[in-house]
Amino acid sequence: MPPPAPPAAPPPGPPARGPLSLHRPFLRSPLAPLRLGQLLLGAACWGTVAAHKYEGAAHFALFAAVLAWLLALAVAGLSLLGRWALVPLLGARWLLANAAQDLLLGAGLYAAAAGVMGHKAERHSYCNLRGYSQPCPYRAYLAAAACAALAAALHLLSGLYCLARRCRGHRDIV
């Protein structure tokens, strides 16, 4: 009887990772200021909507702004730390994942929120007159619409930048 086969070696563990540090090439890329602008304008948008009385379609605008902001925060954080390889399925295609997130989710959701809040501002434009003494949400709705539109524009710019890098043959965001 032959001797039993030696036990198979365990599969190698994940590669050793260094301590968390900033991914400096990302900080020097055009995406870093675009992501910062997206986060600031997105926070201003949903903060403005949430801080004032909202009803009806403004609930959707708040949901869209918060969802787009959280997705942008996750993408920015992973890119800033250089840890996008940890994302299952998308880590290997991070450049395309960034473009899709920016163009489909970010720009789309913020454009919808801008449209909703712009429509609500137009419906409340009567209270912007001098001498109107009741509470008026016009300025808050207008500010939220402007922030959402600017955030959509920044998402569009960063999505087009990612697509341009992809068309030039690059496989990474930096």
HUMO-V243007 format. One record per pair of residues at least 12 apart in sequence whose C-alpha atoms are under 6 Angstrom apart, sorted by the first residue. I is the first residue (numbers start at 1). GAP is how many residues later the second one is. If there is no record, write none. Layout:
i = (I | I)
gap = (GAP | GAP)
//
This chain:
i = (22 | 22 | 23 | 23 | 23 | 26 | 38 | 41 | 41 | 42 | 45 | 45 | 45 | 46 | 46 | 48 | 61 | 64 | 68 | 95 | 95 | 99 | 99 | 102 | 102 | 103 | 103 | 106 | 107 | 107 | 107 | 110 | 110 | 111 | 111 | 114 | 114 | 114 | 117 | 117 | 118 | 121 | 121 | 121 | 124 | 125)
gap = (58 | 59 | 57 | 58 | 59 | 148 | 113 | 106 | 110 | 27 | 99 | 102 | 103 | 16 | 19 | 96 | 52 | 45 | 38 | 77 | 78 | 60 | 63 | 53 | 57 | 53 | 56 | 49 | 45 | 48 | 49 | 38 | 42 | 38 | 41 | 31 | 34 | 35 | 24 | 28 | 27 | 17 | 20 | 21 | 14 | 13)
//
